[in-house]
Amino acid sequence: PVTDISPIKKLKENLNNLRSKSYHLKGYWKAFYIELTACFKEYLEKKFFIHISDLPVSELITVLRTELDSLWTEEMSEMLRFADLVKFARSQSSTEQCEKDLNAVLDWCLEAEKIEITENINQQVEKSS
């Protein structure tokens, strides 16, 4: 039987798989950022039910700012812009930058999970009052 895996669990698996490929240790910046942004977009699509996989970064950031409002951060916009430069303009990265960006994606997604839980609790408290 196929069980649905939560978006955050799937993201953690994907990021662990990405880390284990060691692209960031071998200088394969483009491959690293292609996979990192794909993992992040997959999480966003499954978690927030928004179709974004085909959007260019400029449109993607606009959609995410609109859809996710205060949850979206400038740090994540910067990461997506930088990833785009690495993927398409052959910008260079570093092992440290790749680790930082991978951790930023994970931290942002974990924060998104916490905020949703808090909002659900607050809604339940309001209903019971």
TIPA-403727 format. One record per atom (N, C-alpha, C): residue in one letter; x, y, z. Coordinates in steps of 0.2 Angstrom, whole numbers, plus 5000, padded with zeros to 4 digits. Each point is the difference from the previous one (the first is absolute). Example, Ala and Ser with C-alpha at 12.3 -4.5 7.8 and 13.67 -1.06 7.14 Angstrom:
BEGIN
A506649725039A499650065000A500450065000S499850054996S500450065001S499650055003
% end
This chain:
BEGIN
P500449945000P499650065000P500450065000V499850054996V500450064999V499750055006T500450035004T499850045005T500250074998D499650055001D500250074998D500550025005I500550034998I500550035004I500050075001S500050035006S499950075001S500550044996P499950064998P500450044996P500750015004I500050015006I500650025004I500449945000K499749945001K500449945000K500349984993K499650014995K500349994993K500650054999L499950065002L500550054999L500749985004K499949985006K500649985004K500349944996E499749954998E500249954996E500450024994N499750054996N500350024994N500650045002L500050045005L500650045002L500649955002N499849955004N500549955002N500349974994N499649984995N500249974994N500550054996L499850065000L500450054996L500750015004R500050005006R500650015004R500549944999S499749944999S500449945000S500349994993K499750044995K500350004993K500750045000S500150045005S500650045001S500250054994Y499450024996Y500250054995Y500350065003H499850025006H500350065003H500849995002L500249945001L500749985001L500449994994K499749994994K500349994994K500050064996G499750055002G500050064995G499550004995Y499549955001Y499450004995Y499550055002W500150065000W499550055002W499450004997K500050004993K499450004996K499549945002A500349945000A499649945002A499750015007F500450025004F499850015007F499450055001Y500050064996Y499550045001Y499449984996I500149964994I499449984997I499649955004E500349965004E499749955004E499750045007L500450055002L499750035006L499450044999T500050044994T499450034999T499449964998A500149944997A499549954998A499749985007C500449985004C499849975007C499550065003F500350065000F499650055004F499450024996K500050004994K499350014996K499549945001E500349945000E499549945001E499750015007Y500450025005Y499750015007Y499550065000L500250054997L499550065000L499349984996E500149964994E499449984997E499649955004K500349965003K499649955004K499750035006K500450045003K499850035007K499450054999F500150044995F499650064999F499550004994F500049944997F499649994994F500050064995I500750024998I500050054995I500549974995H499850014993H500449984995H500550054998I500649985001I500650044999I500649974996S500049944998S500649974998S500250034993D499650024996D500250034994D500150074999L500050045006L500050075000L500850025000P500250054996P500650035001P500150045007V500650005003V500150035006V499650065002S500150054995S499750075002S499249995001E499749964996E499349995001E499849955006L500549955001L499949965006L500050045007I500550045000I500150045006I499350055001T499850034995T499450045001T499449955002V499949944997V499549965002V500049985007L500649985002L500149985007L499950065005R500250064999R499950055004R499350015001T499650004994T499350015001T499649945003E500249944998E499649945003E500249995008L500650015001L500349985007L500150065005D499950064997D500050065004D500550015005S499950015006S500550015005S500549945001L499749944998L500449945001L500750004995W499950034994W500550014996W500650055002T500649984999T500550045002T500550024995E500350065001E500550034995E500649954999E500249965005E500549965000E499949944995M499349985000M499949954995M499950024993S499850074999S500150034993S500750004998E500450025004E500750014999E500349934998M499849955003M500349934999M499849984993L499350014998L499849984994L500350044994R500150075001R500450044995R500749974999F500349995006F500749974999F500049944997A499649955001A499949934997A499950014993D499650054998D499950024993D500650024996L500450045003L500750024997L500549945000V500049965004V500449945000V499849954994K499349995000K499749964995K500150034993F499950064999F499950034993F500650054998A500350035005A500550054998A500749975002R500149945002R500649975001R500450035006S499650035004S500350035006S500349955005Q500550015003Q500349955005Q499750005007S500149955003S499850005007S500549975004S499949975006S500549975004S499749955004T500349965003T499849945004T499650045006E500350055003E499750035006E499350034998Q500050044994Q499350034998Q499549944998C500249954997C499549954999C499749975006E500549995005E499749975007E499650055003K500250075000K499550055003K499450004996D499950004994D499450004996D499649945001L500349945001L499649945001L499750005007N500450035005N499750015007N499550055000A500150054996A499550065000A499349974998V500049964994V499449974998V499749955005L500449965003L499749965005L499750045006D500450055003D499850045005D499350044999W500050024993W499450044998W499449955000C500149944998C499449964999C499849975007L500549995005L499849985007L499650065003E500250064999E499750065003E499350004997A499949994994A499350004996A499649955004E500249945001E499749955004E499750025007K500550035003K499850035007K499550055000I500050054995I499550055000I499449974998E499949954996E499449974998E499749975007I500449965003I499749975006I499850055005T500350065001T499850055005T499450034997E499950014994E499450034997E499449955001N500149944999N499549955002N499750005007I500550005004I499950005008I499650065001N500250064998N499650065001N499350004997Q499949974995Q499349994997Q499649965004Q500349955003Q499649955004Q499850035006V500550045003V499850045006V499550054999E500050044995E499550044998E499349974999K500049944997K499349974999K499749975007S500549985005S499749985006S499950055005S500150064998S499950065005S499350025000
% end
